[in-house]
Amino acid sequence: MNQDELIVAVAEDYYLNKESFATISKKYNLSRYLINKYLNDGIQSGLVRIEIQSNSNRNQQLEQLLSAQFPGVQFTIIKDAADGIESMHRLAENSANIAQQLIQTRKPKILGLAWGESIYNLIDNFNNIPLRDTYFIQFIGENMKYHSTVGSTRMVEKAATKFSCEFRTLPAPLYILDDQTRQGLALEPATQSTLAMGADMGMLITGLGTLKSLESIEPWHANLTAIIPASDLPNVAGLIYGRPYDINGQFLNVAHDKAFGLSLETIMQVPTRFCFVRGKFKSLATIGALKGKLVTDIVFSESLAYRILDDLKTL
């Protein structure tokens, strides 16, 4: 490796992997003087940037309250700003910082992306930091929301551009009603390689949907009861990974799942399932996702947190 690559490697081992000077010295055959010099050179040249994340924008009291209600989920609650626009900007910026920290510390080689305005907004706030040997992949089909900047194919390409890494798409619609067609498409070379790669995802990033968001897309609105049986529609609290779930986080259409992409079993085995909830009116959808432990890490606003705590009193 050249000197710049060596500086980055040494900095990653020291700052992110918490390796000692002795370990780094042995690994790269460097003296302690050179290790210290490379760390300083990296900061001065801009190859290495150290950020101290302030907790001033976080409501840690609410985080503790929700952690007690939903153990096993890592909460980040962002304080609301004086106006709505600034609140949304603060939420997106802090969510991107949290997600990026998870990416840099847990180093997933395969990182799955869902779609939606929340994810698009999150990607916009990522820093341009190169990731080596990393793939962003589309693990569920496209939502068919045309004339929009938030299509799923654009998501993985946009994220890969931010991190100077590779991406893989899944060229298929989110829902395929005919079982034989759906099963056959999964075996096609254009989709099979992406699905196989997705089975090794170390992290995924998702938002939460609602029944209204599904109904807003014409193909799914016209075929809603073929996707979700009419008897289940009143019980839908939210949608995640393209699947509807109830207020207790139980998926409603397991027996007749029409979603194309990775199976729920595979998705739920992903060790880091990061969720960014952008809207302040998704209280029931968030409660269901938390009750079902559908995500491992979640970021949302202070106003949504208060709504959740209020709604929990009546459930």
Phi and psi restraints in degrees (value plus and minus 20) as a CYANA .aco file:
   2 ASN   PHI     -98.9   -58.9
   2 ASN   PSI     159.1   199.1
   3 GLN   PHI     -85.7   -45.7
   3 GLN   PSI     -59.6   -19.6
   4 ASP   PHI     -82.4   -42.4
   4 ASP   PSI     -62.8   -22.8
   5 GLU   PHI     -83.7   -43.7
   5 GLU   PSI     -57.7   -17.7
   6 LEU   PHI     -86.8   -46.8
   6 LEU   PSI     -60.9   -20.9
   7 ILE   PHI     -80.3   -40.3
   7 ILE   PSI     -65.6   -25.6
   8 VAL   PHI     -84.1   -44.1
   8 VAL   PSI     -63.0   -23.0
   9 ALA   PHI     -83.1   -43.1
   9 ALA   PSI     -63.5   -23.5
  10 VAL   PHI     -83.8   -43.8
  10 VAL   PSI     -62.9   -22.9
  11 ALA   PHI     -84.5   -44.5
  11 ALA   PSI     -61.1   -21.1
  12 GLU   PHI     -81.8   -41.8
  12 GLU   PSI     -64.1   -24.1
  13 ASP   PHI     -86.3   -46.3
  13 ASP   PSI     -56.9   -16.9
  14 TYR   PHI     -99.5   -59.5
  14 TYR   PSI     -69.6   -29.6
  15 TYR   PHI    -104.1   -64.1
  15 TYR   PSI     -59.7   -19.7
  16 LEU   PHI    -113.8   -73.8
  16 LEU   PSI     -63.0   -23.0
  17 ASN   PHI    -109.9   -69.9
  17 ASN   PSI     -24.9    15.1
  18 LYS   PHI      37.8    77.8
  18 LYS   PSI      13.3    53.3
  19 GLU   PHI    -101.2   -61.2
  19 GLU   PSI     126.9   166.9
  20 SER   PHI     -95.9   -55.9
  20 SER   PSI     144.6   184.6
  21 PHE   PHI     -79.6   -39.6
  21 PHE   PSI     -58.3   -18.3
  22 ALA   PHI     -82.3   -42.3
  22 ALA   PSI     -63.2   -23.2
  23 THR   PHI     -86.0   -46.0
  23 THR   PSI     -64.0   -24.0
  24 ILE   PHI     -85.9   -45.9
  24 ILE   PSI     -60.1   -20.1
  25 SER   PHI     -79.1   -39.1
  25 SER   PSI     -63.7   -23.7
  26 LYS   PHI     -90.3   -50.3
  26 LYS   PSI     -58.3   -18.3
  27 LYS   PHI     -85.8   -45.8
  27 LYS   PSI     -60.8   -20.8
  28 TYR   PHI    -131.5   -91.5
  28 TYR   PSI     -16.5    23.5
  29 ASN   PHI      36.7    76.7
  29 ASN   PSI      31.7    71.7
  30 LEU   PHI    -140.8  -100.8
  30 LEU   PSI     129.4   169.4
  31 SER   PHI     -97.9   -57.9
  31 SER   PSI     142.0   182.0
  32 ARG   PHI     -81.7   -41.7
  32 ARG   PSI     -54.9   -14.9
  33 TYR   PHI     -79.9   -39.9
  33 TYR   PSI     -66.7   -26.7
  34 LEU   PHI     -87.4   -47.4
  34 LEU   PSI     -57.3   -17.3
  35 ILE   PHI     -80.1   -40.1
  35 ILE   PSI     -68.3   -28.3
  36 ASN   PHI     -82.5   -42.5
  36 ASN   PSI     -60.0   -20.0
  37 LYS   PHI     -83.5   -43.5
  37 LYS   PSI     -63.8   -23.8
  38 TYR   PHI     -85.5   -45.5
  38 TYR   PSI     -58.0   -18.0
  39 LEU   PHI     -83.8   -43.8
  39 LEU   PSI     -63.0   -23.0
  40 ASN   PHI     -88.7   -48.7
  40 ASN   PSI     -62.1   -22.1
  41 ASP   PHI     -81.7   -41.7
  41 ASP   PSI     -59.0   -19.0
  42 GLY   PHI     -81.5   -41.5
  42 GLY   PSI     -61.9   -21.9
  43 ILE   PHI     -89.2   -49.2
  43 ILE   PSI     -65.2   -25.2
  44 GLN   PHI     -85.0   -45.0
  44 GLN   PSI     -54.8   -14.8
  45 SER   PHI    -102.9   -62.9
  45 SER   PSI     -35.5     4.5
  46 GLY   PHI      72.6   112.6
  46 GLY   PSI     -23.8    16.2
  47 LEU   PHI     -85.0   -45.0
  47 LEU   PSI     -51.7   -11.7
  48 VAL   PHI    -140.7  -100.7
  48 VAL   PSI     111.0   151.0
  49 ARG   PHI    -147.5  -107.5
  49 ARG   PSI     107.2   147.2
  50 ILE   PHI    -121.7   -81.7
  50 ILE   PSI     102.4   142.4
  51 GLU   PHI    -134.4   -94.4
  51 GLU   PSI     113.3   153.3
  52 ILE   PHI    -124.1   -84.1
  52 ILE   PSI      91.7   131.7
  53 GLN   PHI     -99.0   -59.0
  53 GLN   PSI      94.4   134.4
  54 SER   PHI     -96.8   -56.8
  54 SER   PSI     123.0   163.0
  55 ASN   PHI    -108.8   -68.8
  55 ASN   PSI     -14.3    25.7
  56 SER   PHI     -84.7   -44.7
  56 SER   PSI     -45.5    -5.5
  57 ASN   PHI    -109.4   -69.4
  57 ASN   PSI     -19.9    20.1
  58 ARG   PHI    -124.3   -84.3
  58 ARG   PSI     122.4   162.4
  59 ASN   PHI    -118.1   -78.1
  59 ASN   PSI      72.2   112.2
  60 GLN   PHI     -92.3   -52.3
  60 GLN   PSI     -45.2    -5.2
  61 GLN   PHI     -85.2   -45.2
  61 GLN   PSI     -65.2   -25.2
  62 LEU   PHI     -85.0   -45.0
  62 LEU   PSI     -57.9   -17.9
  63 GLU   PHI     -79.2   -39.2
  63 GLU   PSI     -61.9   -21.9
  64 GLN   PHI     -87.5   -47.5
  64 GLN   PSI     -61.2   -21.2
  65 LEU   PHI     -81.2   -41.2
  65 LEU   PSI     -64.6   -24.6
  66 LEU   PHI     -93.0   -53.0
  66 LEU   PSI     -54.8   -14.8
  67 SER   PHI     -82.9   -42.9
  67 SER   PSI     -55.0   -15.0
  68 ALA   PHI     -88.3   -48.3
  68 ALA   PSI     -55.1   -15.1
  69 GLN   PHI     -95.0   -55.0
  69 GLN   PSI     -54.7   -14.7
  70 PHE   PHI    -150.9  -110.9
  70 PHE   PSI      53.8    93.8
  71 PRO   PHI     -82.9   -42.9
  71 PRO   PSI     125.7   165.7
  72 GLY   PHI      76.6   116.6
  72 GLY   PSI     -28.3    11.7
  73 VAL   PHI    -129.8   -89.8
  73 VAL   PSI     114.4   154.4
  74 GLN   PHI    -110.5   -70.5
  74 GLN   PSI      97.0   137.0
  75 PHE   PHI    -121.9   -81.9
  75 PHE   PSI     121.6   161.6
  76 THR   PHI    -150.8  -110.8
  76 THR   PSI      94.5   134.5
  77 ILE   PHI    -128.9   -88.9
  77 ILE   PSI     100.2   140.2
  78 ILE   PHI    -116.4   -76.4
  78 ILE   PSI     109.4   149.4
  79 LYS   PHI     -84.3   -44.3
  79 LYS   PSI     124.8   164.8
  80 ASP   PHI     -94.2   -54.2
  80 ASP   PSI     125.9   165.9
  81 ALA   PHI    -111.2   -71.2
  81 ALA   PSI    -195.2  -155.2
  82 ALA   PHI     -87.6   -47.6
  82 ALA   PSI     -51.2   -11.2
  83 ASP   PHI    -151.4  -111.4
  83 ASP   PSI     143.2   183.2
  84 GLY   PHI     -82.0   -42.0
  84 GLY   PSI     -61.3   -21.3
  85 ILE   PHI     -84.8   -44.8
  85 ILE   PSI     -65.0   -25.0
  86 GLU   PHI     -86.5   -46.5
  86 GLU   PSI     -54.6   -14.6
  87 SER   PHI     -82.4   -42.4
  87 SER   PSI     -64.2   -24.2
  88 MET   PHI     -86.4   -46.4
  88 MET   PSI     -59.2   -19.2
  89 HIS   PHI     -84.6   -44.6
  89 HIS   PSI     -64.1   -24.1
  90 ARG   PHI     -83.5   -43.5
  90 ARG   PSI     -61.6   -21.6
  91 LEU   PHI     -83.5   -43.5
  91 LEU   PSI     -67.6   -27.6
  92 ALA   PHI     -84.4   -44.4
  92 ALA   PSI     -63.2   -23.2
  93 GLU   PHI     -84.1   -44.1
  93 GLU   PSI     -65.7   -25.7
  94 ASN   PHI     -89.7   -49.7
  94 ASN   PSI     -56.5   -16.5
  95 SER   PHI     -83.3   -43.3
  95 SER   PSI     -62.6   -22.6
  96 ALA   PHI     -82.7   -42.7
  96 ALA   PSI     -59.5   -19.5
  97 ASN   PHI     -83.0   -43.0
  97 ASN   PSI     -63.5   -23.5
  98 ILE   PHI     -84.0   -44.0
  98 ILE   PSI     -67.1   -27.1
  99 ALA   PHI     -81.3   -41.3
  99 ALA   PSI     -62.1   -22.1
 100 GLN   PHI     -87.3   -47.3
 100 GLN   PSI     -56.0   -16.0
 101 GLN   PHI     -83.3   -43.3
 101 GLN   PSI     -61.1   -21.1
 102 LEU   PHI     -83.1   -43.1
 102 LEU   PSI     -61.8   -21.8
 103 ILE   PHI     -82.1   -42.1
 103 ILE   PSI     -64.6   -24.6
 104 GLN   PHI     -93.0   -53.0
 104 GLN   PSI     -52.3   -12.3
 105 THR   PHI    -106.8   -66.8
 105 THR   PSI     -56.5   -16.5
 106 ARG   PHI    -112.9   -72.9
 106 ARG   PSI     -34.8     5.2
 107 LYS   PHI      29.1    69.1
 107 LYS   PSI      36.2    76.2
 108 PRO   PHI     -88.0   -48.0
 108 PRO   PSI     114.8   154.8
 109 LYS   PHI     -99.2   -59.2
 109 LYS   PSI     -52.3   -12.3
 110 ILE   PHI    -139.9   -99.9
 110 ILE   PSI     102.4   142.4
 111 LEU   PHI    -145.2  -105.2
 111 LEU   PSI      97.1   137.1
 112 GLY   PHI    -108.4   -68.4
 112 GLY   PSI     124.1   164.1
 113 LEU   PHI    -145.0  -105.0
 113 LEU   PSI     112.2   152.2
 114 ALA   PHI    -104.7   -64.7
 114 ALA   PSI    -179.4  -139.4
 115 TRP   PHI    -154.2  -114.2
 115 TRP   PSI     158.0   198.0
 116 GLY   PHI     102.7   142.7
 116 GLY   PSI     145.7   185.7
 117 GLU   PHI     -83.8   -43.8
 117 GLU   PSI     -54.7   -14.7
 118 SER   PHI     -81.5   -41.5
 118 SER   PSI     -65.6   -25.6
 119 ILE   PHI     -88.7   -48.7
 119 ILE   PSI     -60.7   -20.7
 120 TYR   PHI     -79.4   -39.4
 120 TYR   PSI     -64.2   -24.2
 121 ASN   PHI     -85.0   -45.0
 121 ASN   PSI     -57.6   -17.6
 122 LEU   PHI     -83.8   -43.8
 122 LEU   PSI     -67.7   -27.7
 123 ILE   PHI     -80.5   -40.5
 123 ILE   PSI     -58.6   -18.6
 124 ASP   PHI     -76.9   -36.9
 124 ASP   PSI     -48.8    -8.8
 125 ASN   PHI    -116.9   -76.9
 125 ASN   PSI     -18.9    21.1
 126 PHE   PHI     -88.4   -48.4
 126 PHE   PSI     129.7   169.7
 127 ASN   PHI    -103.6   -63.6
 127 ASN   PSI     134.8   174.8
 128 ASN   PHI    -103.1   -63.1
 128 ASN   PSI      63.6   103.6
 129 ILE   PHI    -137.4   -97.4
 129 ILE   PSI      99.8   139.8
 130 PRO   PHI     -82.2   -42.2
 130 PRO   PSI     117.9   157.9
 131 LEU   PHI    -136.7   -96.7
 131 LEU   PSI     106.2   146.2
 132 ARG   PHI    -107.7   -67.7
 132 ARG   PSI     118.7   158.7
 133 ASP   PHI      36.5    76.5
 133 ASP   PSI      19.4    59.4
 134 THR   PHI    -140.5  -100.5
 134 THR   PSI     121.4   161.4
 135 TYR   PHI    -141.9  -101.9
 135 TYR   PSI     111.1   151.1
 136 PHE   PHI    -111.8   -71.8
 136 PHE   PSI     110.3   150.3
 137 ILE   PHI    -149.4  -109.4
 137 ILE   PSI     133.4   173.4
 138 GLN   PHI    -112.2   -72.2
 138 GLN   PSI      95.1   135.1
 139 PHE   PHI    -122.5   -82.5
 139 PHE   PSI     -25.4    14.6
 140 ILE   PHI    -155.7  -115.7
 140 ILE   PSI     139.2   179.2
 141 GLY   PHI     -83.9   -43.9
 141 GLY   PSI     155.1   195.1
 142 GLU   PHI     -98.5   -58.5
 142 GLU   PSI     125.1   165.1
 143 ASN   PHI     -99.4   -59.4
 143 ASN   PSI     -24.4    15.6
 144 MET   PHI      45.8    85.8
 144 MET   PSI       5.2    45.2
 145 LYS   PHI    -108.0   -68.0
 145 LYS   PSI      63.0   103.0
 146 TYR   PHI     -94.1   -54.1
 146 TYR   PSI     149.0   189.0
 147 HIS   PHI      35.3    75.3
 147 HIS   PSI      18.8    58.8
 148 SER   PHI    -158.3  -118.3
 148 SER   PSI     132.5   172.5
 149 THR   PHI    -106.8   -66.8
 149 THR   PSI     -19.1    20.9
 150 VAL   PHI    -132.5   -92.5
 150 VAL   PSI       6.8    46.8
 151 GLY   PHI     -85.8   -45.8
 151 GLY   PSI     130.0   170.0
 152 SER   PHI     -87.1   -47.1
 152 SER   PSI     -56.1   -16.1
 153 THR   PHI     -81.3   -41.3
 153 THR   PSI     -62.2   -22.2
 154 ARG   PHI     -84.3   -44.3
 154 ARG   PSI     -50.0   -10.0
 155 MET   PHI     -79.6   -39.6
 155 MET   PSI     -74.5   -34.5
 156 VAL   PHI     -86.4   -46.4
 156 VAL   PSI     -55.9   -15.9
 157 GLU   PHI     -89.1   -49.1
 157 GLU   PSI     -60.6   -20.6
 158 LYS   PHI     -83.8   -43.8
 158 LYS   PSI     -63.9   -23.9
 159 ALA   PHI     -86.7   -46.7
 159 ALA   PSI     -62.3   -22.3
 160 ALA   PHI     -83.2   -43.2
 160 ALA   PSI     -55.2   -15.2
 161 THR   PHI     -84.7   -44.7
 161 THR   PSI     -60.9   -20.9
 162 LYS   PHI     -80.2   -40.2
 162 LYS   PSI     -59.3   -19.3
 163 PHE   PHI    -123.8   -83.8
 163 PHE   PSI     -12.6    27.4
 164 SER   PHI      32.7    72.7
 164 SER   PSI      28.1    68.1
 165 CYS   PHI    -153.1  -113.1
 165 CYS   PSI    -189.8  -149.8
 166 GLU   PHI    -114.7   -74.7
 166 GLU   PSI     144.1   184.1
 167 PHE   PHI    -166.2  -126.2
 167 PHE   PSI     139.1   179.1
 168 ARG   PHI    -155.6  -115.6
 168 ARG   PSI     114.5   154.5
 169 THR   PHI    -120.8   -80.8
 169 THR   PSI     150.3   190.3
 170 LEU   PHI    -146.7  -106.7
 170 LEU   PSI      70.5   110.5
 171 PRO   PHI     -95.2   -55.2
 171 PRO   PSI      59.1    99.1
 172 ALA   PHI    -182.4  -142.4
 172 ALA   PSI     135.9   175.9
 173 PRO   PHI     -92.6   -52.6
 173 PRO   PSI     139.0   179.0
 174 LEU   PHI     -81.7   -41.7
 174 LEU   PSI     -61.7   -21.7
 175 TYR   PHI    -137.6   -97.6
 175 TYR   PSI     112.2   152.2
 176 ILE   PHI    -146.1  -106.1
 176 ILE   PSI      92.5   132.5
 177 LEU   PHI     -93.5   -53.5
 177 LEU   PSI     -54.8   -14.8
 178 ASP   PHI     -99.7   -59.7
 178 ASP   PSI     101.0   141.0
 179 ASP   PHI     -82.2   -42.2
 179 ASP   PSI     -62.6   -22.6
 180 GLN   PHI     -85.7   -45.7
 180 GLN   PSI     -60.6   -20.6
 181 THR   PHI     -82.8   -42.8
 181 THR   PSI     -65.1   -25.1
 182 ARG   PHI     -82.9   -42.9
 182 ARG   PSI     -65.9   -25.9
 183 GLN   PHI     -86.6   -46.6
 183 GLN   PSI     -57.6   -17.6
 184 GLY   PHI     -88.8   -48.8
 184 GLY   PSI     -59.6   -19.6
 185 LEU   PHI     -84.0   -44.0
 185 LEU   PSI     -51.9   -11.9
 186 ALA   PHI     -85.0   -45.0
 186 ALA   PSI     -39.7     0.3
 187 LEU   PHI    -114.5   -74.5
 187 LEU   PSI     -26.2    13.8
 188 GLU   PHI     -92.0   -52.0
 188 GLU   PSI     124.2   164.2
 189 PRO   PHI     -75.3   -35.3
 189 PRO   PSI     -54.9   -14.9
 190 ALA   PHI     -86.0   -46.0
 190 ALA   PSI     -45.3    -5.3
 191 THR   PHI    -131.5   -91.5
 191 THR   PSI     -48.7    -8.7
 192 GLN   PHI     -80.6   -40.6
 192 GLN   PSI     -62.1   -22.1
 193 SER   PHI     -86.1   -46.1
 193 SER   PSI     -59.2   -19.2
 194 THR   PHI     -86.5   -46.5
 194 THR   PSI     -62.7   -22.7
 195 LEU   PHI     -84.9   -44.9
 195 LEU   PSI     -58.9   -18.9
 196 ALA   PHI     -84.3   -44.3
 196 ALA   PSI     -61.3   -21.3
 197 MET   PHI     -84.8   -44.8
 197 MET   PSI     -58.0   -18.0
 198 GLY   PHI     -84.1   -44.1
 198 GLY   PSI     -44.7    -4.7
 199 ALA   PHI     -84.4   -44.4
 199 ALA   PSI     -36.6     3.4
 200 ASP   PHI    -127.3   -87.3
 200 ASP   PSI      -0.5    39.5
 201 MET   PHI     -79.6   -39.6
 201 MET   PSI     113.4   153.4
 202 GLY   PHI    -116.8   -76.8
 202 GLY   PSI     -35.9     4.1
 203 MET   PHI    -179.4  -139.4
 203 MET   PSI     128.7   168.7
 204 LEU   PHI    -156.5  -116.5
 204 LEU   PSI     136.7   176.7
 205 ILE   PHI    -145.0  -105.0
 205 ILE   PSI     107.0   147.0
 206 THR   PHI    -161.8  -121.8
 206 THR   PSI     143.2   183.2
 207 GLY   PHI    -132.0   -92.0
 207 GLY   PSI    -189.6  -149.6
 208 LEU   PHI    -140.7  -100.7
 208 LEU   PSI     117.3   157.3
 209 GLY   PHI    -128.3   -88.3
 209 GLY   PSI     152.4   192.4
 210 THR   PHI    -149.3  -109.3
 210 THR   PSI     149.5   189.5
 211 LEU   PHI     -81.0   -41.0
 211 LEU   PSI     -55.1   -15.1
 212 LYS   PHI     -83.2   -43.2
 212 LYS   PSI     -58.4   -18.4
 213 SER   PHI     -86.5   -46.5
 213 SER   PSI     -54.2   -14.2
 214 LEU   PHI     -90.4   -50.4
 214 LEU   PSI     -61.0   -21.0
 215 GLU   PHI     -89.6   -49.6
 215 GLU   PSI     -38.7     1.3
 216 SER   PHI     -96.3   -56.3
 216 SER   PSI     -30.0    10.0
 217 ILE   PHI    -124.7   -84.7
 217 ILE   PSI      99.5   139.5
 218 GLU   PHI     -73.9   -33.9
 218 GLU   PSI     -70.0   -30.0
 219 PRO   PHI     -79.1   -39.1
 219 PRO   PSI     -55.4   -15.4
 220 TRP   PHI    -101.3   -61.3
 220 TRP   PSI     -54.3   -14.3
 221 HIS   PHI     -82.1   -42.1
 221 HIS   PSI     -62.6   -22.6
 222 ALA   PHI     -89.6   -49.6
 222 ALA   PSI     -41.3    -1.3
 223 ASN   PHI    -144.4  -104.4
 223 ASN   PSI      10.2    50.2
 224 LEU   PHI     -77.8   -37.8
 224 LEU   PSI     -65.3   -25.3
 225 THR   PHI     -95.5   -55.5
 225 THR   PSI     -31.5     8.5
 226 ALA   PHI    -102.1   -62.1
 226 ALA   PSI     -44.9    -4.9
 227 ILE   PHI    -106.8   -66.8
 227 ILE   PSI     -66.0   -26.0
 228 ILE   PHI    -146.8  -106.8
 228 ILE   PSI      95.8   135.8
 229 PRO   PHI     -72.6   -32.6
 229 PRO   PSI     123.3   163.3
 230 ALA   PHI     -75.1   -35.1
 230 ALA   PSI     -54.2   -14.2
 231 SER   PHI     -87.1   -47.1
 231 SER   PSI     -42.3    -2.3
 232 ASP   PHI    -112.5   -72.5
 232 ASP   PSI     -38.3     1.7
 233 LEU   PHI     -75.4   -35.4
 233 LEU   PSI     -62.2   -22.2
 234 PRO   PHI     -85.3   -45.3
 234 PRO   PSI     -37.1     2.9
 235 ASN   PHI    -115.7   -75.7
 235 ASN   PSI     -20.9    19.1
 236 VAL   PHI     -93.2   -53.2
 236 VAL   PSI      98.1   138.1
 237 ALA   PHI    -114.1   -74.1
 237 ALA   PSI     -51.9   -11.9
 238 GLY   PHI    -191.5  -151.5
 238 GLY   PSI     158.7   198.7
 239 LEU   PHI    -151.0  -111.0
 239 LEU   PSI     119.1   159.1
 240 ILE   PHI    -166.7  -126.7
 240 ILE   PSI     121.8   161.8
 241 TYR   PHI      36.5    76.5
 241 TYR   PSI       7.9    47.9
 242 GLY   PHI      60.5   100.5
 242 GLY   PSI     -18.4    21.6
 243 ARG   PHI    -135.0   -95.0
 243 ARG   PSI     122.9   162.9
 244 PRO   PHI    -102.9   -62.9
 244 PRO   PSI     127.3   167.3
 245 TYR   PHI    -160.6  -120.6
 245 TYR   PSI     141.2   181.2
 246 ASP   PHI    -115.2   -75.2
 246 ASP   PSI    -194.6  -154.6
 247 ILE   PHI     -85.1   -45.1
 247 ILE   PSI     -38.7     1.3
 248 ASN   PHI    -116.0   -76.0
 248 ASN   PSI     -14.5    25.5
 249 GLY   PHI      58.8    98.8
 249 GLY   PSI      -1.3    38.7
 250 GLN   PHI    -113.2   -73.2
 250 GLN   PSI     107.7   147.7
 251 PHE   PHI     -88.1   -48.1
 251 PHE   PSI     118.3   158.3
 252 LEU   PHI    -112.9   -72.9
 252 LEU   PSI     -41.8    -1.8
 253 ASN   PHI    -142.5  -102.5
 253 ASN   PSI      16.4    56.4
 254 VAL   PHI     -79.4   -39.4
 254 VAL   PSI     -60.1   -20.1
 255 ALA   PHI     -93.4   -53.4
 255 ALA   PSI     -39.7     0.3
 256 HIS   PHI    -158.0  -118.0
 256 HIS   PSI      31.3    71.3
 257 ASP   PHI     -90.8   -50.8
 257 ASP   PSI      98.5   138.5
 258 LYS   PHI    -122.5   -82.5
 258 LYS   PSI     -16.9    23.1
 259 ALA   PHI     -93.8   -53.8
 259 ALA   PSI     120.5   160.5
 260 PHE   PHI    -121.1   -81.1
 260 PHE   PSI     109.5   149.5
 261 GLY   PHI     125.2   165.2
 261 GLY   PSI    -176.1  -136.1
 262 LEU   PHI     -86.7   -46.7
 262 LEU   PSI     127.3   167.3
 263 SER   PHI     -89.3   -49.3
 263 SER   PSI     138.2   178.2
 264 LEU   PHI     -81.2   -41.2
 264 LEU   PSI     -56.7   -16.7
 265 GLU   PHI     -78.1   -38.1
 265 GLU   PSI     -66.0   -26.0
 266 THR   PHI     -86.2   -46.2
 266 THR   PSI     -65.4   -25.4
 267 ILE   PHI     -80.2   -40.2
 267 ILE   PSI     -63.5   -23.5
 268 MET   PHI     -92.1   -52.1
 268 MET   PSI     -29.4    10.6
 269 GLN   PHI    -109.1   -69.1
 269 GLN   PSI     -28.0    12.0
 270 VAL   PHI     -85.9   -45.9
 270 VAL   PSI     105.0   145.0
 271 PRO   PHI     -85.8   -45.8
 271 PRO   PSI     -53.1   -13.1
 272 THR   PHI    -141.0  -101.0
 272 THR   PSI      90.4   130.4
 273 ARG   PHI    -135.6   -95.6
 273 ARG   PSI      75.2   115.2
 274 PHE   PHI    -109.6   -69.6
 274 PHE   PSI     111.4   151.4
 275 CYS   PHI    -145.1  -105.1
 275 CYS   PSI     111.8   151.8
 276 PHE   PHI    -136.5   -96.5
 276 PHE   PSI      95.3   135.3
 277 VAL   PHI    -123.4   -83.4
 277 VAL   PSI      96.0   136.0
 278 ARG   PHI    -112.6   -72.6
 278 ARG   PSI     -57.2   -17.2
 279 GLY   PHI    -102.3   -62.3
 279 GLY   PSI     128.6   168.6
 280 LYS   PHI    -111.9   -71.9
 280 LYS   PSI     -16.3    23.7
 281 PHE   PHI    -128.8   -88.8
 281 PHE   PSI      -3.6    36.4
 282 LYS   PHI    -123.2   -83.2
 282 LYS   PSI      21.1    61.1
 283 SER   PHI     -82.5   -42.5
 283 SER   PSI     -72.6   -32.6
 284 LEU   PHI     -85.7   -45.7
 284 LEU   PSI     -58.6   -18.6
 285 ALA   PHI     -82.0   -42.0
 285 ALA   PSI     -60.3   -20.3
 286 THR   PHI     -89.8   -49.8
 286 THR   PSI     -62.4   -22.4
 287 ILE   PHI     -80.0   -40.0
 287 ILE   PSI     -64.6   -24.6
 288 GLY   PHI     -81.2   -41.2
 288 GLY   PSI     -63.9   -23.9
 289 ALA   PHI     -83.6   -43.6
 289 ALA   PSI     -56.5   -16.5
 290 LEU   PHI     -93.4   -53.4
 290 LEU   PSI     -62.0   -22.0
 291 LYS   PHI     -82.6   -42.6
 291 LYS   PSI     -57.2   -17.2
 292 GLY   PHI    -106.3   -66.3
 292 GLY   PSI     -20.1    19.9
 293 LYS   PHI      32.3    72.3
 293 LYS   PSI      23.5    63.5
 294 LEU   PHI     -96.2   -56.2
 294 LEU   PSI     -36.2     3.8
 295 VAL   PHI    -151.7  -111.7
 295 VAL   PSI     140.6   180.6
 296 THR   PHI    -126.3   -86.3
 296 THR   PSI     -49.0    -9.0
 297 ASP   PHI    -154.5  -114.5
 297 ASP   PSI     116.6   156.6
 298 ILE   PHI    -164.3  -124.3
 298 ILE   PSI     122.2   162.2
 299 VAL   PHI    -148.5  -108.5
 299 VAL   PSI     110.6   150.6
 300 PHE   PHI    -176.0  -136.0
 300 PHE   PSI     158.8   198.8
 301 SER   PHI    -104.4   -64.4
 301 SER   PSI     142.7   182.7
 302 GLU   PHI     -79.4   -39.4
 302 GLU   PSI     -62.5   -22.5
 303 SER   PHI     -84.6   -44.6
 303 SER   PSI     -58.6   -18.6
 304 LEU   PHI     -87.4   -47.4
 304 LEU   PSI     -57.7   -17.7
 305 ALA   PHI     -80.2   -40.2
 305 ALA   PSI     -62.9   -22.9
 306 TYR   PHI     -85.4   -45.4
 306 TYR   PSI     -58.2   -18.2
 307 ARG   PHI     -82.5   -42.5
 307 ARG   PSI     -62.3   -22.3
 308 ILE   PHI     -81.9   -41.9
 308 ILE   PSI     -68.0   -28.0
 309 LEU   PHI     -82.4   -42.4
 309 LEU   PSI     -56.6   -16.6
 310 ASP   PHI     -88.3   -48.3
 310 ASP   PSI     -64.0   -24.0
 311 ASP   PHI     -87.7   -47.7
 311 ASP   PSI     -51.9   -11.9
 312 LEU   PHI     -83.3   -43.3
 312 LEU   PSI     -45.2    -5.2
 313 LYS   PHI     -88.2   -48.2
 313 LYS   PSI     -45.7    -5.7
 314 THR   PHI    -126.2   -86.2
 314 THR   PSI     -23.1    16.9
